[in-house]
Amino acid sequence: MPPKKSNHIVLKIILILLMAVFIAGTVYTVKLCLDLPGLEVESRPTEEIRLPTGNRESEPEETTAPPETTLPEPEHVVATASIATQGDLLMHGGVIRSGAQTDGSYDFESVFRYVKEYVSSYDFALANLETTFGGDSKPYQGWPLFNVPDAFGDSIVDAGYDMLLTSNNHCYDTLMDGFKRTIEVSREKGLMVLGSRLTEEEPRYAVVDLGGIKVGMVSYTYTTSMSGGKPSLNGNSPVENPALINYFNYTNLDAFYTEMTDILEMMEADGAEATMLFIHWGTEYEIVENNYQDTIAQKMCDLGVDVIVGGHPHVVQPVDLLTSATDPEHKTVCIYSLGNAVSNQRISEMRLKTGHTEDGVLFAVTFEKYSDGTVYLASAEVLPTWVNLSSVNGKLEYNILPLEDARRDEWKEAFNLTDSLYQNCVDSYTRTMDIVGPGMERVQSWLAQQKQQRDDDYLAQVRG
């Protein structure tokens, strides 16, 4: 018997309901995945999950950055100051006459023509003025009472010097008038003077600011004798006002040491971060320093002076590295004599036939300031020089020749030398380096070691 119609209807309804449930479930699933518009689903209490789509910009994930580790900056050099010192400008009559012009004026450009390049390359340069600017009311002459035309000062400035040492045994050769006039003329031409002063109110020293490094400088000369408490220089009458010149007496060094102690304290109070002493001392024509020089140099080292530059012997003397007896960490670089920068002390004119009186050095030191404010002596160097006397267009010239060994191949052409004059340069260089070379090697080695140690220490601090 065929099924009843009502049963077919019930079956169809059940199938339709099952299909509706299936379709609803499928739509719900698609809605969850694609979030189709128009279909509402119950919100979920959990964190929303956003899936990237082709038309929606991705949002960067939020991440926690690791803490930054900032290393301290290593100490480093922030300023440098290079200072060069030339030896005696010993203006004998022949040197003075070489500057005379046909119109009655004077020009000493030839003296510095070849060394100018070097002098002007330093931050600060000075030389020992072994003469006076006493004026034309007195004769222009050399030994024994030196007096030079004012034009010599112009050539000194043009060559690049900044300061003159005016405390030496010839600074009173034209007596008090010439002594003071030398200071006045030098200052008018833009040159500083060190070792003498116009009034007692002026300081006995100078603190020079060179690119942010303050260097204290002081200059002294020995005295030959004392009379009534006044020094006598070069056999002249006693200095009228001794307070205007820095001098010391070998027979009373304690007074000198006391005065230097006070000066060093005053320079420090004025901001000096390094100190230099320029001193006129020693025995003429001796290529080795004497006991007085050794004694004084050691005491200056003990007092804390950084650099000592000597003159007066008219020959080059050794370089030494001294260690303080009171502070073993402190050392002093000392050159006992720079020799002559220019003079007429030719071999032919001297009882000393070795040629040493024709030799000199340009001695230079460089100070460095680090970012922690500390100042150190960083380097020292010597440039040997030789005084050439030659005839140019029938006129004699005295030239300070810089004997830079690295440019030896250029000497002959650059200085217009004959074969014999070139050989004189070679001989002069050898004489000078035999004297200063061993000491310079010790000084330069120590300075290099100290600089390397500073750099290593700073790196060690950074690395912890």
C-alpha positions, 0 to 999 in steps of 0.5 A: 500500500502506498505511503500516506501523503501526510507522511511525505509532508512531515519528511519534507519539513524535517529536511527543510529544517535541517538544511536551514540549520546547516545554512545558518551554521555556515553563514555564522562560520563565514561571519566569524572569519570574514566579518561580513556586513549585514550579519550580526554576531554576538560580541566576544569578551576576549581581545579582538583579533585583527587579521591583515587584509589587502586593503587595510594598513598593518599596524606595527606590533608594540614591543618593549625596547631593551634598556640603552647602554651609554658608554662614557666618552673617552677623554680626548684632546680638545686643545693644543699649544705649540711654542718654539724658542730660538737662541741668541740674536747676537747682533755683532757689528757685521750683522748690523752692517749687513742690514744697512741699505743704500738710502740709510735705512736698515732691513734685516729680512735676510737674517730670517728669510729661510727660518721664517717658514718654521717660526711662523708655523708655531702657535707662539714663538720667541727668541733671546734678544742679545742686544738693545734698541737704544736709539740712534743717539748711541752708536749702532754696534755689537760687542761689547755694548750692543745696540741695534736699529729699531728696524731689526724689530720689524724683521723679527715681527715679520719672521713670526716671533711673538715675544723677546727674552729681554733679561740677559747680560747685554740688556743693560748695555745702553743703561737704563734709558736703553733698557726701557726703550728696548721694552717700549720699542718692542711693544710698539712693534707688537712684541711681548717682552719677558724678563724685564718691565717698565714699572714695578707694578707690572708682573715679572711673568706672563701667562699666555692663553694659546687656544685655550691652554694657559702657559705661564712663562718667566725669564731670568738672567745671571748677574756677574756681581752685586754692588750695594744690593744692585746687580751689574750686567756685562761689567756695566754700572749697577742696574739703576732699578733692580726691581725692573729685571729678573736676575739671580746671583750664583752666590745666593741661589736660595733667594732665587728659589724663594722668588721662583716659588712665589712666581709659580704660585702667582702664575697658577693663581692667574690660571697657568696650566703649564710652566716654562722657565727661560734662563740665561746661565752657564759658561760661554763656549762650553758644550756641556752644562756646568754644576750650577746649571745642573743644580738650578735645573733640578731645583726648578724641577722640584718646584714643578716647572715643566720646561726649562730653556737655557741660553748664554753659552753661545753653543748648543748644550745637551737636553735632559729629562729630570725627575722631581725629588719631591714628586717622582711623578713629575718630570721636567724637560730641559735644554741647557743652551740653544746656542746662537740663532745669528751672530758673527762668531765665525770659526775664523773669528773665534779661538774656538775652532770647532764651529759650535758658535755657528750652530743653534737650535729651534726648540719646540714643545707642544702642550695638549689639553684633554676633555677633563681639563688636564694639560700635559706636555705632549711632545718636544722637538729640535730643529738644528740651525746654522748661520751662513755668511755669504755674498749676494750681489756684492753684499754680505748676508747672514742667514739662519738656515733651518737644517731639517733632516727630512729635507736634506736633499733640498738644502743645496738648491733651497739655500743656494749653497756651494758644495763647501757650504752644503758640507758646512751644513752637514757638519753643523747638523752632525755637531748639534745632534751629537749634543742634543740627540741622546737627550731628545731620544729619552725625552721623546720616548718618555713623552710617547709612553706617557701619551700611550698610557693616558690613552690606554687608561681612558679606554680602560675606564670606558670598558669598565 
